[in-house]
Amino acid sequence: MIVNALTHDNPREWDIFWCLVLDPKLREDFHSERELIVAAHETFKPADLFDLEDVPARNVLTEEFGAHNLADMRRYRHKDGSMPRLLILPARFAIRATAELPELP
């Protein structure tokens, strides 16, 4: 979970997004919204035998977005055959919450 601002005791609405890793070699531990956006703009070229089973986010893609095979992912492929290393997709819901820094011990 990455929160892009603190609320200072004032609840606010947060739009929720799925951040889904497509590239099996992407092993980043993201700490900021900027890092997510940069990864979403980077691409990788899938190997010849690349399949949906190779995608780290395959379970969410299947359960939430109905992707059952690589052909269902064609909308995310670029003309040169590359794909984004990370997808950022709207979850189509928002939550109302506060976000504050945790107290230090």
C-alpha positions in Angstrom: 0.0 0.0 0.0 1.3 3.4 -0.9 -0.4 6.5 0.4 0.4 9.7 -1.5 -0.5 12.2 1.4 -1.1 12.4 5.1 -4.6 13.5 6.3 -3.7 15.0 9.7 -6.8 13.6 11.4 -9.1 14.7 8.6 -10.7 11.7 6.8 -10.7 12.0 3.1 -11.7 9.8 0.1 -9.0 7.8 -1.5 -9.3 6.3 -5.0 -7.9 2.8 -5.0 -5.8 1.4 -7.8 -4.4 -2.1 -8.5 -0.7 -2.1 -9.2 0.0 -5.4 -11.0 3.4 -6.7 -11.8 3.6 -8.3 -15.3 7.4 -8.7 -15.6 8.6 -11.8 -13.7 12.0 -10.1 -13.2 10.5 -7.0 -11.5 11.2 -7.5 -7.8 11.1 -3.9 -6.5 9.8 -3.0 -3.1 8.0 0.2 -4.1 8.0 3.1 -1.6 6.4 5.9 -3.5 3.8 6.8 -6.1 6.6 8.0 -8.4 8.4 4.6 -8.3 5.2 2.9 -9.3 4.6 5.3 -12.2 8.2 4.9 -13.5 7.8 1.1 -13.4 4.5 1.4 -15.3 6.3 3.3 -18.1 9.1 0.7 -18.4 8.6 -2.2 -20.7 9.9 -5.7 -21.1 9.9 -8.1 -24.0 8.2 -11.4 -23.0 10.1 -14.6 -24.0 8.7 -16.7 -26.8 7.0 -19.2 -24.4 5.8 -16.5 -22.0 2.3 -17.4 -20.7 -0.1 -15.9 -18.2 1.3 -18.5 -15.7 4.5 -16.5 -15.8 2.9 -13.2 -14.8 3.3 -12.5 -11.0 -0.1 -10.8 -10.9 -1.9 -13.6 -12.7 -4.3 -14.4 -9.8 -5.6 -10.9 -9.6 -5.7 -10.5 -13.4 -7.9 -13.7 -13.6 -10.1 -13.0 -10.6 -10.7 -9.3 -11.0 -10.2 -8.7 -14.7 -11.2 -12.0 -16.3 -7.8 -12.7 -18.0 -7.6 -16.5 -18.5 -4.7 -16.6 -21.0 -2.2 -14.3 -22.6 -4.5 -13.4 -25.5 -6.7 -11.7 -22.9 -3.8 -9.4 -22.1 -3.4 -8.2 -25.7 -4.7 -4.7 -24.9 -1.6 -4.2 -22.7 0.9 -5.2 -25.5 2.7 -2.6 -27.4 3.0 -2.8 -31.2 6.6 -4.0 -30.9 5.4 -6.9 -28.7 6.7 -5.5 -25.4 4.5 -5.1 -22.3 4.6 -2.7 -19.3 6.5 -4.1 -16.4 3.7 -3.0 -14.1 0.0 -2.1 -14.7 -1.8 0.5 -12.8 -5.5 -0.1 -13.1 -8.4 1.6 -11.3 -10.1 -0.7 -8.8 -13.3 1.3 -9.4 -14.0 2.1 -5.8 -12.8 4.6 -3.1 -12.5 4.5 0.6 -12.8 7.1 3.3 -9.9 7.0 5.7 -7.2 8.9 7.5 -3.4 8.4 7.0 -1.0 9.4 9.6 2.6 8.6 10.4 2.9 5.8 13.0 4.2 6.8 16.4 7.8 6.1 17.1 8.6 3.9 20.1 
